[in-house]
């Protein structure tokens, strides 16, 4: 492979193994598995899920749903609060696939009731403490009002409650993740118990990569919906969801300058390629990525050294161990595990396989 500019390299073997393990886990637990495709956004990678026996997915936008629907995916949940301004596109989708939408307000239900032309499934978004979006599980008056409005519509079918336990992304270590997971499961179990007599087919859809990776129990949960697990990343390593050798993507960037006094290398690869997401390591330093190979020679990645310590728009600054730095040359390629693979993939828009195959992803300009 002749790589000359920032390139997102994907290891299909690792990604397929991540898919297999999560799919088998769902089967073993008797849970429906609806992976979130916002991480990879690629119909080619979606085929790897097909090979694992998966025929449904979640996405984060109407346009993403349209992209996958055109490529044969006909059971799709848009796991993002419905954007009523896209009603025309929603109607096109609802007329051709089994579409589920996510709501958290009575106003959205009223709009859908008036403007939908086909039947859709409706999930109510529950906020289990992350406070990004959704209704708190104890706000049953608000939920009851929404359910009444859903019940009055011939085109809306209540599926259940959907949540993303985003609080696990603030955890470090399995014990913290599992503690947060246990609390959220308790909240969801009480919510399900309260509504099950009225809605015997009620389901709970649950998704976040840390708890889906680490937990062995999901009482009262009916569906798993993680997304990041297909690639994992440095953030998931710090949380404890995975090990470095489970990360399936890495940025390959050319060295363009060297600063020996600081043991720093400047790479062509910045925030527009990897995003400016970072973690804080045990030394209190920002980490934008972990180096895993220098000039074709693998090195053991860690969170404390050989890191991307700073990113601007096109530049990246790598702080390297002196032993690695001294043999580095301008023009060498350095491989870096990204902090947040979802953001990096979304910015890069294309992958290159280890075999040199280009793998495309969702292009909004082509929709």
Residue, then its C-alpha position, 0 to 999 in steps of 0.5 A: x500500500x502506498x499511503x501518502x496522506x492521512x488514511x483510516x486503516x481498518x482491520x476486517x479480521x478484528x472488526x468481524x471478531x468484535x461483531x461475532x462476539x457481540x452477536x453471540x452474546x445477544x443470542x446467548x442472553x436471548x436478546x434481540x440485537x440491533x447494532x447501531x450503524x452510526x459508528x461505521x456508516x458503511x454498507x460494505x461493513x454492514x455486510x459483515x453484520x449480515x454474515x453474522x446473521x443480523x438483519x436489522x439496525x439502528x441509525x442516528x439520522x433520516x439520511x443514514x436510514x435512507x442510505x442503508x434502506x437503499x442497500x437492503x436494510x428494511x428493519x431500521x430504528x432511527x435512534x435520535x429524537x425525530x426531526x419533524x422537518x424531515x417528514x417527507x423523507x420519513x414518509x418515503x422511508x415508512x412507505x418502504x421499510x419497517x421503520x421505528x422512530x424515537x420521540x420524547x414529547x407529545x408535540x412530536x407525536x401530535x405532528x406525526x399523527x397529522x402528517x405520517x402516511x404509513x405506519x411506524x413504530x414508536x419508541x419513547x426515549x428515557x433519560x437514565x441519568x446522562x441528561x442528554x435527551x429523554x424523559x426521566x423514568x419517574x416522569x410517568x405523567x409525561x409518559x402517560x400523556x404521550x402514550x394517550x396521544x400515540x393510542x389515538x393514532x392509527x399510524x403510530x404503534x408503541x414499541x417500548x422504551x429506548x435508552x442510552x446509558x451514556x454515563x458509562x462513558x465517564x467510568x474507568x474500570x469494569x466495577x464503575x461501569x457495572x455499578x452504573x449499569x446495575x442502577x440503570x437496569x433497576x430504573x428500567x425494570x421499575x418502569x417496565x413493571x409499571x407499564x407492562x400490565x397495560x402494554x404486555x408487548x412492551x420492550x426495552x431497548x438498551x445501548x452503550x458499548x461499555x456495559x454491553x461489552x462488560x456485563x453478563x446480565x441484562x434483566x428486563x432488557x429485550x434489545x441490545x443496541x451498541x455501536x462503537x464496539x465494532x471498532x472500539x477505540x482508546x476511550x473504550x480502552x481507558x473505560x475498560x470495555x476492551x483491550x488495545x488489540x480489539x481496536x479495529x481502526x487506526x489512522x496512518x499519518x506521514x511525519x512532516x517535521x521533527x523536534x529532537x529537543x522535545x522528542x516531538x514529531x509533527x504529523x500530517x493528521x489533525x482535528x479534521x481527520x481524527x477529531x479533537x476528542x481526547x481523554x485525560x491520562x493518569x499523568x493529567x495529560x490530554x491524549x488525542x490518540x495512541x501510537x501503535x506503529x512507527x515506520x512499519x514496526x509495531x509498538x506496544x500502545x499505552x495511555x502514558x507515552x507515545x501519544x498524540x498530545x496536541x491537534x490543530x486543524x491539519x497538524x498533529x503533535x506526537x510526544x514520543x519515547x526517545x528510543x522510538x524518536x531517535x530512529x524516526x525520519x521525515x516521510x515515515x508513516x505512523x499508525x495511531x489508534x483514535x480516541x473516538x472511532x465514531x468521530x474519526x470515521x465520520x470525518x474521514x468518510x473512507x476506509x482502507x483495508x489491510x489488503x489495500x481495498x477502499x471501503x466507502x461510507x455514507x456520503x451526504x452529497x450523494x443522497 
